[in-house]
Amino acid sequence: MRTHEFQLRVRYEETDQMGVAYYGKYLTWFEVARTELMRACGTAYTELEKKGIYLPVVEANCRYEAPLTYDDLITIQIKVRAVKNASIIFDYEIRKDLRLIAAGMTAHAFINKERKPVRVPDEIRKLFD
């Protein structure tokens, strides 16, 4: 399955009163990873939306191994774990200097504007196979 990675720096606004990256920001970084993966594969999430296809998160998980602080340079890796009939599962790893900081997953349903499940479009399946 497809894997992509990129780097970013922890911004000051992403830290809490203790100077540590706020736990909820990791899910935001997962979202950024999905967007970047789609771009790296040659399409944009907005193209799916134009076709009336949406990918809401139906499950999310993150395990924190070590803290991050302001200005830390991190590498986020995203991997497609599985493409099913009407859903997709992504795995994530966040590292700093090769050290695992956090790992997680998100599962997404493919739905239409009426919020009804739809089959994964062939062009999306081809991107990730």
Secondary structure, DSSP 8 states (H G I E B T S, - for coil): --EEEEEEE--GGGB-TTSBB-TTHHHHHHHHHHHHHHHHTT--HHHHHHTT-B--EEEEEEEE-S--BTT-EEEEEEEEEEE-SSEEEEEEEEEETTEEEEEEEEEEE-B-TTS-B----HHHHHHH-
